[in-house]
Amino acid sequence: MPSVLPHSSKIRSDAEDYLDEITGSVVDARDRLRASSDFRGVYKATLAADSVLAHLGSPRCRPSLKSHRTAIRRTLPPYCLGQHAFTRLALRQAVELTFWTIYFSDHPVEWANFEQPSSAHVRDPGLPITYAAHREPSFYRAYARELFEAEPSGMAKRAVGALSREYGVLSSDVHPTGMRSTRALGLAIDSPSSSELARLRRSHREVCASMCIVLAASNTRRFNTLSAVQRAWMDWLVGAPRSKTLRAGPFGLM
């Protein structure tokens, strides 16, 4: 009985045609990005955050800030390839990593449990270490919010609020709620409007800025030794009003 499926040679030919089609779409996206101020803004914010985070990291950080830097760096390739949902996903990961670091840097025993590959959510308070190590994302956000209540400038608490708001918006790309009203097959390459690109640029910068503020506030010793270049990146990233507050002091957990 002859197969109703296409022959392997046909599959190979179709796959090559598809690759050519996608490659052409990527080239078109590249040409559009050359003149895009939104892309340059995302690129610049990535450079700024990476430079600051490279200095804020310390052996005390759990997880290492290399994880945060990786997440922020990973926002760029999918942006360039027209896969903006994956850019937003990487931003969401950066937010979650930030709240983990604030909590687990203060809780090394729980972190050791969290790192175990076999561990999972436990709702039994009778296992306090495992229970405290595996909680819902809102728990870690709430911990950061309470921790920074006493931060004198108020910047860290506001940054936690900003990250929480961004997390809620970015979560629509993790859950299928953003696709519930789809009535047609989507294209492999996103074609966002100018307003959507501007919104993504603002969201990207806000996540980078608020993440750096929160992590700097939790480690003022490292923050106070930023180089001139890193401080300039921080000033640009957070913007003039917040930069002025940072420099006026006092700032951070003492």
SULURVEN-V656033 format. One line per field, one symbol per residue. ss: DSSP state (H for helix, E for strand, L for the rest). Layout:
BEGIN
ss=???
END
This chain:
BEGIN
ss=LLLLLLLHHHHHHHHHHHHHHHHHHHHHHHHHHLLLHHHHHHHHHHHHHHHHHHHHLLLLLLLLHHHHHHHHHHHHHHHHLLLHHHHHHHHHHHHHHHHHHHHHLLLHHHHHHHLLLLLLLLLLLLLHHHHHHLLLHHHHHHHHHHHHHHLLLLHHHHHHHHHHHHHHHHHHHLLHHHHLLLLLLLLLLLLLLHHHHHHHHHHHHHHHHHHHHHHHHLLHHHHLLLLHHHHHHHHHHHLHHHHHHHHHLLLLLL
END
